[in-house]
Amino acid sequence: MAHLGTGIGWRPEIADVVEAMPGVDWVEVVAENLCADHLPASLTRLRERGVTVVPHGVSLGLGGAERPDEGRLAALAERARLLDAPLVTEHIAFVRAGGALTASPALEAGHLLPVPRTRDALDVLCENVRIAQDALPVPLAVENIAALLAWPGEELTEGQFLYELVERTGVRLLVDVANLYTNQVNRGEDAARALDELPVEAIAYVHVAGGVLKDGVWHDSHAHPVPEPVLDVLADLASRVSPPGVLLERDEDFPRAAELRRELGSVRAAVARGRASAGTATATATTGTAATAAGPVAAGGRPEAVPPASGRSRQRVAVAQASLLSALVADGPVPEGFDRTRVGVQARALAAKRAGIVARVAPELPRILGDSYRPLFLGYALGRPPGGGHRKDALDFAEHLLLSGRPENARRRNRLRAWWLERSGPAPLPGSPAARVARATRRVLLGG
């Protein structure tokens, strides 16, 4: 794997800071945020300076029961070619469930959810990864994710699950040390043991990010400074293998440039600390199983064939994931074996993530609603699955408030009504059921 060095997640909000920051060897960009035929000027300038740009996908849902969507795969491949990227990355997660496999409504999570570490789920994931590998023009690396809850009846540890995935597919790993720490706090899974079991030579690069502890649960927020325990996990990893690249992630509440530079310095220092503690022997230091698993990856090869996941495996995974997602976003019953409190925490976390995205898509809403925006949105989102895109979600939220007579402040309500009417789009075809619904809604809203 090519050496990447030290990098930072490129986001529009900190584009100027990233460009001016010394010592940034490469950047990562969310693939779905790029237009297919137009790069932001900042990324163009970085590429002209020789800075590597890696597209990071968030919507494939490789851990989902369905096979990867061909359109999403084609879009990810297009971004890789657009950026002349050395690799692309995605997540070991599911992001949607339901639909044809379960004969139930299709649901979107709006965020990454953990897959069960079972043989069925591993079979499905391996086949999905191979489908993605065959569709992409460059190597694929997949990322371990943070979990707020645990699946009942799991058959493998995280390290074992990732080890077998690499052994069976030859895929590379994007190891997020912040996510290992999150799972240590939330699920009692020792990060050092996970590193013991990982095929560390398969690592393409490493993510580092901050989080926050709320009510005894660690939230991988990407909006807080990187804590010392996460840097300790990074140092532990670096004592085992020299990672080809390390990247600092920050998605919200961006600090000043000086703070980002300080955090990058802390990341470099943690890697140096780990390498120093390893001495000269750590170039090959790993467990026996990890060295065995990494063999075909290091040689650049890939196993000849991965047996396709059986229809029954996909069916079982589909039913399990649809049941959980229904509980998280559609007010469905909590599936047997899950911790009800943790399911509630995850549901609120998904709603909060959704609120943040809608606030970025429609920034007028937080300005109109003030401090009441977030609690009002959470009240709206819990039990109402996302669908139709974030802009429609913003319009539906505004319509929901107005139909329920909120906000109570008349001036704010009038501003919200004007915003909704301006953005609710062209009228449906005359005489259609949608037109009748729209007229009734507008009469209520205009008469509010």
C-alpha positions in Angstrom: 0.0 0.0 0.0 1.3 3.5 -0.9 2.5 5.7 1.9 0.0 8.5 2.6 1.4 10.2 5.6 -0.7 12.5 7.9 -4.0 13.8 6.6 -7.2 15.6 7.6 -10.8 15.2 6.5 -11.6 17.9 4.0 -14.9 19.7 4.6 -16.2 22.8 2.9 -16.4 24.6 6.3 -12.6 24.3 6.8 -11.4 24.2 3.2 -9.3 27.4 3.6 -7.8 26.2 6.8 -6.9 22.8 5.3 -5.2 24.5 2.3 -3.1 26.7 4.5 -2.2 24.1 7.0 1.4 22.9 6.9 2.3 19.3 7.0 -1.0 17.9 5.5 0.1 15.1 3.1 -3.4 14.0 2.0 -7.1 14.6 2.5 -10.2 12.5 2.6 -13.5 13.8 1.2 -17.1 12.3 1.6 -17.7 10.9 -1.9 -21.5 11.6 -1.9 -20.8 15.3 -1.3 -18.9 15.7 -4.6 -20.6 16.5 -8.0 -19.6 14.1 -10.7 -18.4 16.7 -13.1 -17.1 19.5 -10.9 -14.6 19.6 -8.0 -14.7 22.3 -5.4 -12.0 24.9 -6.2 -10.2 24.1 -3.0 -9.8 20.4 -3.8 -8.6 21.3 -7.3 -5.9 23.5 -5.9 -4.9 20.8 -3.4 -4.6 18.2 -6.2 -2.5 20.6 -8.3 -0.1 20.8 -5.4 0.2 17.0 -5.4 -2.0 16.4 -2.3 -3.7 13.0 -2.6 -7.5 13.0 -2.2 -9.3 9.8 -1.2 -13.1 9.5 -1.6 -14.8 8.1 1.5 -18.3 6.6 0.8 -21.1 6.6 3.4 -24.1 5.2 1.6 -23.3 1.8 0.0 -24.4 -0.2 3.1 -22.0 -3.1 2.4 -23.2 -4.8 5.6 -26.8 -4.7 4.5 -28.8 -7.7 3.4 -29.3 -6.4 -0.2 -26.5 -6.6 -2.8 -24.8 -3.2 -3.3 -26.8 -0.8 -5.5 -25.2 -0.6 -9.0 -25.9 3.1 -9.3 -24.1 3.9 -6.0 -21.2 1.7 -6.9 -20.9 3.5 -10.3 -21.0 6.9 -8.6 -18.2 5.8 -6.2 -16.1 4.5 -9.1 -16.7 7.8 -10.9 -15.4 9.8 -7.9 -12.3 7.6 -7.7 -11.5 8.3 -11.4 -12.3 12.0 -11.0 -9.8 12.3 -8.1 -7.3 9.9 -9.6 -7.4 8.3 -6.1 -5.2 5.4 -5.1 -8.1 3.7 -3.3 -11.7 4.3 -2.1 -13.1 3.5 1.3 -16.5 2.6 2.8 -18.0 1.2 6.0 -18.8 -2.2 7.5 -22.4 -1.1 8.2 -25.9 -1.2 7.1 -27.8 2.0 6.3 -31.2 0.7 5.0 -33.4 -2.3 5.5 -36.8 -3.7 4.6 -38.1 -3.8 1.1 -38.4 -6.9 -1.1 -36.4 -9.3 1.0 -38.8 -8.8 3.9 -42.0 -7.7 2.2 -42.0 -4.7 4.5 -41.6 -1.0 4.0 -38.1 0.1 3.0 -36.5 2.2 5.7 -33.4 4.4 5.7 -31.3 4.9 8.9 -29.7 8.1 7.9 -26.5 6.9 9.4 -24.2 3.9 9.8 -25.5 1.0 11.9 -23.5 -2.0 13.1 -23.9 -5.4 11.5 -24.4 -8.5 13.7 -21.1 -10.4 14.0 -22.6 -13.7 12.9 -21.7 -16.2 10.2 -24.7 -15.2 8.2 -23.8 -11.5 8.3 -20.2 -12.3 7.4 -21.2 -14.4 4.4 -23.4 -11.5 3.2 -20.7 -8.9 3.8 -18.0 -10.9 2.0 -20.1 -11.3 -1.1 -21.1 -7.6 -1.0 -17.4 -6.6 -0.7 -16.4 -8.8 -3.6 -19.2 -7.2 -5.8 -17.9 -3.8 -4.8 -14.3 -4.7 -5.5 -15.2 -5.9 -9.0 -17.0 -2.7 -9.8 -14.4 -0.3 -8.6 -11.3 0.8 -10.6 -9.0 1.0 -7.5 -8.6 -1.0 -4.3 -11.3 -0.9 -1.6 -10.7 -0.5 2.1 -13.5 -0.9 4.6 -13.9 0.8 8.0 -15.0 -0.6 11.4 -17.7 1.5 12.9 -18.7 2.7 16.4 -21.6 1.0 18.1 -24.0 2.3 20.7 -25.7 -1.1 21.1 -24.8 -4.8 20.8 -26.6 -7.5 18.8 -27.7 -10.5 20.7 -26.3 -13.9 19.8 -23.0 -12.7 18.2 -20.6 -15.5 17.2 -17.4 -13.6 16.6 -15.4 -10.8 18.2 -14.7 -7.6 16.1 -11.2 -8.7 15.5 -12.2 -12.2 14.4 -14.9 -10.8 12.2 -12.5 -8.4 10.4 -9.8 -11.1 10.2 -12.1 -13.5 8.4 -13.3 -10.7 6.1 -9.8 -9.9 5.0 -8.8 -13.6 4.7 -11.8 -14.4 2.5 -11.9 -11.2 0.3 -8.4 -9.7 0.4 -10.0 -6.3 1.2 -8.0 -3.7 3.0 -8.9 -2.2 6.3 -9.5 1.4 7.3 -9.1 1.1 11.1 -10.8 3.8 13.1 -9.1 3.8 16.5 -11.8 6.1 17.9 -14.4 3.5 17.0 -12.4 0.8 18.7 -12.4 3.0 21.8 -16.1 3.7 21.5 -16.8 0.0 21.4 -14.6 -0.5 24.4 -16.6 2.0 26.5 -20.0 1.1 25.2 -19.7 -2.7 24.7 -16.9 -3.6 27.0 -14.7 -4.8 24.1 -11.0 -4.3 24.9 -9.4 -2.3 22.1 -6.0 -4.0 22.7 -7.6 -7.4 22.2 -9.2 -6.2 18.9 -5.8 -5.1 17.7 -4.3 -8.4 18.8 -6.8 -10.2 16.4 -6.6 -7.8 13.5 -4.6 -8.5 10.3 -2.7 -5.3 10.8 -0.7 -5.7 7.6 -4.0 -5.2 5.7 -4.4 -1.7 7.1 -4.7 1.0 4.3 -4.9 3.9 6.8 -6.2 4.9 10.2 -8.9 7.3 11.3 -8.7 9.3 14.5 -11.6 11.4 15.9 -13.1 12.9 19.0 -16.2 12.1 20.9 -18.1 12.8 24.1 -19.5 10.8 27.1 -23.2 11.3 27.7 -25.1 9.3 30.3 -22.5 6.7 30.4 -22.4 6.2 26.7 -19.6 7.3 24.4 -20.8 9.1 21.3 -18.4 9.2 18.4 -19.3 12.7 17.6 -16.5 14.0 15.3 -17.3 17.3 17.0 -15.0 17.2 20.0 -11.2 17.1 20.6 -9.5 13.7 20.3 -9.2 12.4 23.9 -6.1 10.9 25.3 -7.5 7.3 25.5 -8.0 7.4 21.7 -4.5 8.6 21.2 -3.3 5.7 23.4 -5.1 3.2 21.1 -3.4 4.8 18.1 0.0 4.5 19.8 -0.8 0.8 20.6 -1.6 0.2 16.9 1.6 2.1 15.8 3.6 -0.2 18.1 2.4 -3.2 16.1 2.7 -1.8 12.5 3.6 1.4 10.8 0.3 2.6 9.4 0.6 3.8 5.8 -1.6 6.8 6.6 -3.3 8.5 9.6 -6.2 10.9 9.2 -7.9 13.3 11.6 -11.7 13.6 11.2 -13.8 16.5 12.2 -17.4 17.0 10.9 -19.0 19.6 13.2 -18.2 22.4 15.6 -15.0 23.1 13.8 -12.3 24.7 16.0 -9.9 27.4 15.1 -7.0 26.6 12.8 -4.5 26.6 15.7 -6.6 23.9 17.5 -6.7 21.7 14.4 -2.9 22.1 14.0 -2.5 21.1 17.6 -4.6 18.0 17.2 -2.7 16.9 14.1 0.5 17.4 16.2 -1.0 15.1 18.9 -1.8 12.5 16.3 1.8 12.5 14.9 3.2 12.4 18.5 1.0 9.3 19.3 2.3 7.5 16.2 5.9 8.4 17.1 5.3 7.2 20.6 4.0 3.9 19.4 6.9 3.4 17.0 9.5 4.3 19.6 8.0 1.8 22.1 8.1 -0.9 19.5 11.9 -0.6 18.8 13.3 -2.1 15.6 11.4 -5.3 15.7 7.9 -4.0 15.1 8.1 -3.8 11.3 6.8 -7.3 11.4 5.3 -7.4 15.0 1.9 -8.9 15.0 0.1 -12.0 16.2 0.5 -15.2 14.2 -3.1 -15.1 13.0 -2.7 -11.5 11.7 0.4 -12.3 9.8 -1.3 -15.3 8.2 -4.4 -13.3 7.2 -2.3 -10.5 5.7 -0.3 -12.7 3.4 -2.4 -12.5 0.2 -3.0 -8.8 0.8 0.7 -8.0 1.2 1.3 -9.9 -2.0 -1.3 -7.9 -3.8 -3.5 -10.9 -4.5 -7.0 -11.8 -3.7 -8.7 -15.2 -2.9 -9.9 -16.8 -6.1 -13.5 -17.2 -5.1 -15.9 -16.3 -2.3 -18.9 -18.6 -2.1 -22.0 -16.6 -2.7 -24.1 -16.0 0.4 -27.2 -18.3 0.4 -30.6 -16.8 0.0 -31.5 -18.0 3.4 -28.5 -16.1 4.9 -29.6 -12.9 3.2 -33.2 -13.5 4.3 -32.2 -14.0 8.0 -30.0 -10.9 7.9 -32.7 -8.9 6.2 -35.3 -9.8 8.8 -33.0 -9.0 11.7 -31.9 -5.7 10.3 -35.4 -4.6 9.3 -36.7 -5.4 12.8 -33.9 -3.3 14.5 -34.2 -0.4 12.1 -38.0 -0.3 12.5 -37.5 0.0 16.3 -34.9 2.8 15.7 -36.7 5.0 13.2 -40.3 3.9 12.9 -41.4 3.4 16.5 -41.5 -0.4 16.0 -41.1 -2.9 18.9 -37.6 -3.5 20.2 -36.5 -6.9 18.9 -36.0 -9.7 21.5 -32.5 -9.7 23.1 -31.7 -6.0 22.6 -31.1 -3.7 25.5 -34.1 -1.3 25.4 -32.2 1.5 26.9 -29.4 1.3 24.3 -32.0 1.1 21.5 -33.5 4.3 22.8 -30.0 5.9 22.9 -29.3 4.9 19.4 -32.7 6.1 18.2 -32.1 9.5 19.7 -28.6 9.6 18.2 -30.0 8.9 14.8 -32.6 11.7 15.2 -29.9 14.1 16.4 -27.7 13.3 13.4 -30.7 13.9 11.1 -31.4 17.2 12.8 -27.8 18.3 12.1 -28.0 17.3 8.4 -31.4 19.2 8.0 -29.9 22.2 9.7 -27.1 22.3 7.1 -29.4 21.7 4.2 -31.9 24.3 5.4 -30.0 26.7 7.7 -33.0 29.1 7.8 -34.9 26.7 10.0 -32.5 27.0 13.1 -32.5 30.7 12.5 -36.3 30.9 12.5 -36.8 28.5 15.4 -33.9 29.5 17.5 -33.0 27.3 20.5 -36.3 25.3 20.0 -35.1 23.9 16.7 -33.4 20.8 18.0 -36.0 19.7 20.6 -38.8 20.4 18.0 -37.0 18.4 15.3 -36.2 15.5 17.7 -39.9 15.3 18.6 -40.8 15.3 14.9 -38.2 12.7 13.9 -38.6 10.0 16.5 -41.0 7.5 15.0 -41.0 9.2 11.6 -38.6 7.5 9.2 -36.5 9.7 6.9 -37.4 9.4 3.2 -37.3 11.4 0.0 -34.1 13.2 0.8 -32.9 15.8 3.3 -34.6 18.8 1.6 -38.0 17.0 1.7 -37.3 16.2 5.4 -36.9 19.9 6.1 -40.1 20.7 4.3 -42.0 17.9 6.0 -40.7 19.1 9.4 -41.8 22.7 8.8 -45.2 21.5 7.6 -45.6 19.3 10.7 -44.9 22.2 12.9 -47.3 24.5 11.2 -50.2 21.9 11.1 -49.7 21.5 14.9 -49.8 25.3 15.5 -46.1 25.7 16.3 -44.0 27.5 17.0 -46.2 29.3 19.5 -44.5 32.6 18.9 -46.6 34.2 16.1 -43.7 36.1 14.5 -41.7 32.9 14.2 -44.7 30.9 13.0 -45.3 33.5 10.3 -41.7 33.4 9.2 -41.8 29.6 9.1 -45.1 29.7 7.1 -43.5 32.1 4.5 -40.4 29.8 4.3 -42.5 26.7 3.7 -44.7 28.3 1.1 -41.8 29.7 -0.8 -40.0 26.3 -1.0 -42.8 23.8 -1.2 -42.4 23.6 -4.9 -44.7 23.7 -8.0 -48.3 22.5 -7.6 -49.1 18.9 -8.5 -51.3 18.2 -11.6 -54.8 19.6 -11.3 -57.4 17.1 -10.1 -54.8 14.6 -8.8 -55.1 13.3 -5.2 -51.8 15.1 -4.5 -53.3 18.4 -5.6 -56.2 18.0 -3.3 -53.9 17.2 -0.4 -51.7 20.2 -1.2 -54.7 22.5 -1.4 -56.0 21.4 1.9 -52.6 21.7 3.5 -52.1 25.2 2.1 -55.5 26.3 3.3 -54.6 25.2 6.8 -51.2 26.8 6.7 -52.3 30.1 5.1 -55.1 30.4 7.6 -52.9 29.5 10.5 
